[in-house]
Amino acid sequence: MRHVVEDRNSIDDSESAALQGLSAAGDVVYDWNLLDDTIRWIGPVEGLFDLADAGEIASGDTYHGRINPEDLPQRLTVLANHFACERPYDCEYRVRGQNGHFRWVHDRGQAHFSPAGRAIRLTGVLREMTSRKVDEQILSYAANFDELTGHYNRTRLREALEHAIAYAMRYGAPGAYLAVGIDQVALMTDSFDRRTTDDIIIEIGHRLDRCLRVSDVIGRAGSDQFGVVLTQCEPDEISRVTEKILAVVREFTVPTATGAIPVTVSIGAVSFPASAPTAHEAMGRAESALRDATRAGHDCAVVYQPSEGQQRDHHVFMDIARDVQAALKEGRLVLAYQPVVHAGTSDVAYYECLVRMLTEDGSVVPAAAFIPVVEKMGLIRAVDQQVLELGIAELDAVPDLVLAINISGATATDRIWMRSVVVRLRDRPDLASRLIIEITETVALHDIDETARIVAVLRDLGCRVALDDFGAGYTSFRHLKALDVDIIKIDGSFVQDVANSSDNQLFIGTILRLARSFNLMTVAECVETEADARALEAQGILYLQGYHFGRPALTHGRSASLSLTGRHAAAS
């Protein structure tokens, strides 16, 4: 809310007392008159800026001269947005002291406006946070870089490789991944001390830096192994690069505290995306080639060569991946809708959205024909994003429609996807209240804390969350309590032929009792016969889904009778 003041040049007594209280906590308070560009300071400003007199920073222009030039544009942008009342004023930046050293400050303030709506004053608080920033930088460095060599650690190396493969697939610019192993490290460790081995590892890293391009990425992939990401490297160029590395390493001895030591390396290489469409496969295949190189006698390189069958599969995968990429660009990924009905009445409660691809001639390609390849080739996040956008657009177009969409394991913990959900739904509770997000049980259990966080964000927006394929994993009472979902969908393997299987009936009865204890809605998937439907209804299931009630279709009805004002009363 805008603060409107009549007196543009003074602070009333109550506000002055509040400012004094803040400064007593060690913070620096400022009152910036925007009309004449004067700043009044309260608190230990001299200590913050290493000044003898706070009067040396008596204007906004002078203060901006103290802000690190790299950070000033950010502060000005935040200020402009605040004056336009778009968002709160809160930012972090570096300020220069009289001694020339920079300190980090957290700046939080509130503008005051004239009756005409013009910003006339900014009152704010500066809190020094240099030590915290240093700690953050140390933690960030430790999370991204190898402590011994200063190169990327394995996690950041894998991320760089993922980006390089995605770029190669998008722009048709192949690259390569090299696993560079230092020969006979175990023998060196036994013969010398640990410090000598560390000296050798550091020197090998330096030699890689000197003989590779600036655009290439180097990381420490293991105790005695480096990983190298070669961008825009054709398959026939890989041998030239590996020979260069081998020559540079063997050319000179490594100086150590115990004397000069001759060292060699062995290299395993793989071309991507032709022989490795994912980072996991690239690293694994390069390391397999590295083992072949060491078995061949060290000081040599082996390039991974896929078998004829693997090459055929890869060509098929690449064709499908290109078809999916074209379908994404041309809007040929569409939704098919399968009804989920009330047990007993068979009235439609909502529809589950299932992705389909249309060929250029309009034929429908089922998900099973391309989703496994999409997941393998790293395109699943783009597909999930398209499904989200299509689902929200359909909810917007049909006011009484309720839809459920699935998200893959890769997307379930993807914060970029989550931010897109928040952006699209935070101001549209009318849409969020009619959207159900389905997360598979096995994915949820992989990282229970992260999944619980995502569920909380989705529910805060107003969405419902379903735990799909329930029973396929090992969800416990504690897990269900932590996840706090709204719906559980019983895995189809326990539903099919339930009318004739006492084991399945016992299992489903146990799940339903667990669901009732949490007041959860329950859905049985893969219901294909009337007998199974009646058996499930008798056990107390709330909703049914399967071919018996309707196959996925590119059109849907408009009925939606799922209660969205709270957890379903019938579950209690």
ChimeraX attribute file (.defattr): number of C-alpha atoms within 10 A of each C-alpha:
attribute: neighborCount
match mode: 1-to-1
recipient: residues
	/A:1	8
	/A:2	15
	/A:3	13
	/A:4	18
	/A:5	16
	/A:6	10
	/A:7	10
	/A:8	15
	/A:9	14
	/A:10	11
	/A:11	14
	/A:12	8
	/A:13	9
	/A:14	8
	/A:15	10
	/A:16	13
	/A:17	12
	/A:18	11
	/A:19	23
	/A:20	15
	/A:21	15
	/A:22	17
	/A:23	21
	/A:24	14
	/A:25	10
	/A:26	14
	/A:27	21
	/A:28	25
	/A:29	26
	/A:30	20
	/A:31	22
	/A:32	22
	/A:33	21
	/A:34	19
	/A:35	11
	/A:36	12
	/A:37	14
	/A:38	16
	/A:39	22
	/A:40	15
	/A:41	21
	/A:42	19
	/A:43	22
	/A:44	17
	/A:45	22
	/A:46	18
	/A:47	14
	/A:48	22
	/A:49	22
	/A:50	16
	/A:51	16
	/A:52	11
	/A:53	12
	/A:54	19
	/A:55	13
	/A:56	12
	/A:57	21
	/A:58	16
	/A:59	18
	/A:60	16
	/A:61	12
	/A:62	14
	/A:63	14
	/A:64	15
	/A:65	14
	/A:66	19
	/A:67	20
	/A:68	16
	/A:69	13
	/A:70	10
	/A:71	14
	/A:72	17
	/A:73	12
	/A:74	14
	/A:75	19
	/A:76	12
	/A:77	12
	/A:78	18
	/A:79	21
	/A:80	14
	/A:81	14
	/A:82	19
	/A:83	22
	/A:84	13
	/A:85	13
	/A:86	10
	/A:87	12
	/A:88	16
	/A:89	21
	/A:90	16
	/A:91	16
	/A:92	18
	/A:93	20
	/A:94	21
	/A:95	23
	/A:96	18
	/A:97	17
	/A:98	14
	/A:99	9
	/A:100	11
	/A:101	11
	/A:102	18
	/A:103	19
	/A:104	22
	/A:105	20
	/A:106	16
	/A:107	18
	/A:108	16
	/A:109	19
	/A:110	20
	/A:111	24
	/A:112	23
	/A:113	19
	/A:114	16
	/A:115	11
	/A:116	7
	/A:117	13
	/A:118	14
	/A:119	21
	/A:120	21
	/A:121	25
	/A:122	19
	/A:123	19
	/A:124	19
	/A:125	23
	/A:126	23
	/A:127	18
	/A:128	21
	/A:129	16
	/A:130	15
	/A:131	11
	/A:132	11
	/A:133	15
	/A:134	12
	/A:135	12
	/A:136	12
	/A:137	12
	/A:138	11
	/A:139	12
	/A:140	11
	/A:141	15
	/A:142	14
	/A:143	15
	/A:144	17
	/A:145	20
	/A:146	18
	/A:147	13
	/A:148	11
	/A:149	18
	/A:150	16
	/A:151	23
	/A:152	25
	/A:153	23
	/A:154	20
	/A:155	15
	/A:156	19
	/A:157	25
	/A:158	21
	/A:159	13
	/A:160	20
	/A:161	27
	/A:162	19
	/A:163	14
	/A:164	27
	/A:165	31
	/A:166	21
	/A:167	17
	/A:168	21
	/A:169	22
	/A:170	12
	/A:171	9
	/A:172	12
	/A:173	17
	/A:174	21
	/A:175	26
	/A:176	30
	/A:177	31
	/A:178	29
	/A:179	30
	/A:180	28
	/A:181	27
	/A:182	23
	/A:183	19
	/A:184	14
	/A:185	18
	/A:186	12
	/A:187	10
	/A:188	16
	/A:189	14
	/A:190	10
	/A:191	11
	/A:192	13
	/A:193	12
	/A:194	12
	/A:195	13
	/A:196	20
	/A:197	20
	/A:198	17
	/A:199	17
	/A:200	24
	/A:201	21
	/A:202	16
	/A:203	18
	/A:204	25
	/A:205	19
	/A:206	13
	/A:207	13
	/A:208	20
	/A:209	15
	/A:210	12
	/A:211	14
	/A:212	16
	/A:213	11
	/A:214	9
	/A:215	10
	/A:216	18
	/A:217	21
	/A:218	26
	/A:219	26
	/A:220	27
	/A:221	23
	/A:222	14
	/A:223	11
	/A:224	18
	/A:225	22
	/A:226	25
	/A:227	29
	/A:228	22
	/A:229	25
	/A:230	24
	/A:231	21
	/A:232	18
	/A:233	19
	/A:234	14
	/A:235	17
	/A:236	9
	/A:237	12
	/A:238	21
	/A:239	14
	/A:240	9
	/A:241	15
	/A:242	21
	/A:243	14
	/A:244	13
	/A:245	25
	/A:246	19
	/A:247	15
	/A:248	16
	/A:249	21
	/A:250	14
	/A:251	12
	/A:252	13
	/A:253	15
	/A:254	19
	/A:255	14
	/A:256	15
	/A:257	10
	/A:258	10
	/A:259	9
	/A:260	12
	/A:261	13
	/A:262	12
	/A:263	19
	/A:264	21
	/A:265	25
	/A:266	27
	/A:267	31
	/A:268	27
	/A:269	31
	/A:270	29
	/A:271	26
	/A:272	30
	/A:273	25
	/A:274	19
	/A:275	20
	/A:276	23
	/A:277	22
	/A:278	22
	/A:279	24
	/A:280	12
	/A:281	16
	/A:282	27
	/A:283	23
	/A:284	15
	/A:285	25
	/A:286	26
	/A:287	24
	/A:288	18
	/A:289	24
	/A:290	28
	/A:291	18
	/A:292	20
	/A:293	22
	/A:294	21
	/A:295	11
	/A:296	13
	/A:297	10
	/A:298	19
	/A:299	20
	/A:300	21
	/A:301	26
	/A:302	23
	/A:303	24
	/A:304	20
	/A:305	14
	/A:306	15
	/A:307	10
	/A:308	9
	/A:309	9
	/A:310	12
	/A:311	14
	/A:312	12
	/A:313	12
	/A:314	19
	/A:315	13
	/A:316	13
	/A:317	19
	/A:318	19
	/A:319	13
	/A:320	18
	/A:321	22
	/A:322	15
	/A:323	17
	/A:324	24
	/A:325	18
	/A:326	15
	/A:327	18
	/A:328	16
	/A:329	9
	/A:330	10
	/A:331	12
	/A:332	19
	/A:333	23
	/A:334	20
	/A:335	22
	/A:336	19
	/A:337	23
	/A:338	25
	/A:339	26
	/A:340	26
	/A:341	25
	/A:342	20
	/A:343	22
	/A:344	16
	/A:345	8
	/A:346	15
	/A:347	17
	/A:348	23
	/A:349	20
	/A:350	28
	/A:351	26
	/A:352	23
	/A:353	23
	/A:354	19
	/A:355	24
	/A:356	23
	/A:357	24
	/A:358	17
	/A:359	15
	/A:360	12
	/A:361	6
	/A:362	9
	/A:363	9
	/A:364	15
	/A:365	14
	/A:366	14
	/A:367	13
	/A:368	10
	/A:369	12
	/A:370	18
	/A:371	20
	/A:372	12
	/A:373	20
	/A:374	22
	/A:375	17
	/A:376	15
	/A:377	21
	/A:378	19
	/A:379	18
	/A:380	20
	/A:381	20
	/A:382	16
	/A:383	23
	/A:384	20
	/A:385	18
	/A:386	18
	/A:387	22
	/A:388	23
	/A:389	15
	/A:390	19
	/A:391	22
	/A:392	20
	/A:393	12
	/A:394	16
	/A:395	19
	/A:396	15
	/A:397	10
	/A:398	13
	/A:399	13
	/A:400	15
	/A:401	22
	/A:402	26
	/A:403	24
	/A:404	23
	/A:405	24
	/A:406	21
	/A:407	21
	/A:408	17
	/A:409	18
	/A:410	14
	/A:411	19
	/A:412	23
	/A:413	18
	/A:414	13
	/A:415	11
	/A:416	12
	/A:417	18
	/A:418	17
	/A:419	12
	/A:420	14
	/A:421	19
	/A:422	17
	/A:423	11
	/A:424	15
	/A:425	20
	/A:426	15
	/A:427	11
	/A:428	14
	/A:429	14
	/A:430	14
	/A:431	26
	/A:432	24
	/A:433	19
	/A:434	24
	/A:435	28
	/A:436	24
	/A:437	23
	/A:438	23
	/A:439	25
	/A:440	22
	/A:441	23
	/A:442	19
	/A:443	19
	/A:444	24
	/A:445	18
	/A:446	12
	/A:447	11
	/A:448	16
	/A:449	14
	/A:450	15
	/A:451	19
	/A:452	20
	/A:453	14
	/A:454	20
	/A:455	25
	/A:456	17
	/A:457	16
	/A:458	23
	/A:459	18
	/A:460	14
	/A:461	19
	/A:462	22
	/A:463	24
	/A:464	23
	/A:465	24
	/A:466	27
	/A:467	26
	/A:468	23
	/A:469	21
	/A:470	25
	/A:471	20
	/A:472	15
	/A:473	15
	/A:474	11
	/A:475	14
	/A:476	11
	/A:477	12
	/A:478	8
	/A:479	15
	/A:480	17
	/A:481	11
	/A:482	15
	/A:483	21
	/A:484	18
	/A:485	24
	/A:486	22
	/A:487	23
	/A:488	26
	/A:489	22
	/A:490	25
	/A:491	22
	/A:492	19
	/A:493	14
	/A:494	22
	/A:495	23
	/A:496	20
	/A:497	20
	/A:498	24
	/A:499	17
	/A:500	12
	/A:501	13
	/A:502	11
	/A:503	11
	/A:504	17
	/A:505	19
	/A:506	14
	/A:507	14
	/A:508	23
	/A:509	16
	/A:510	11
	/A:511	18
	/A:512	24
	/A:513	15
	/A:514	15
	/A:515	21
	/A:516	15
	/A:517	12
	/A:518	18
	/A:519	18
	/A:520	23
	/A:521	23
	/A:522	26
	/A:523	26
	/A:524	28
	/A:525	23
	/A:526	21
	/A:527	22
	/A:528	18
	/A:529	16
	/A:530	12
	/A:531	14
	/A:532	20
	/A:533	27
	/A:534	16
	/A:535	17
	/A:536	25
	/A:537	17
	/A:538	11
	/A:539	14
	/A:540	19
	/A:541	26
	/A:542	20
	/A:543	26
	/A:544	28
	/A:545	27
	/A:546	21
	/A:547	14
	/A:548	14
	/A:549	20
	/A:550	15
	/A:551	12
	/A:552	19
	/A:553	14
	/A:554	14
	/A:555	10
	/A:556	14
	/A:557	13
	/A:558	13
	/A:559	15
	/A:560	20
	/A:561	14
	/A:562	18
	/A:563	12
	/A:564	14
	/A:565	8
	/A:566	8
	/A:567	17
	/A:568	17
	/A:569	10
	/A:570	13
	/A:571	18
	/A:572	13
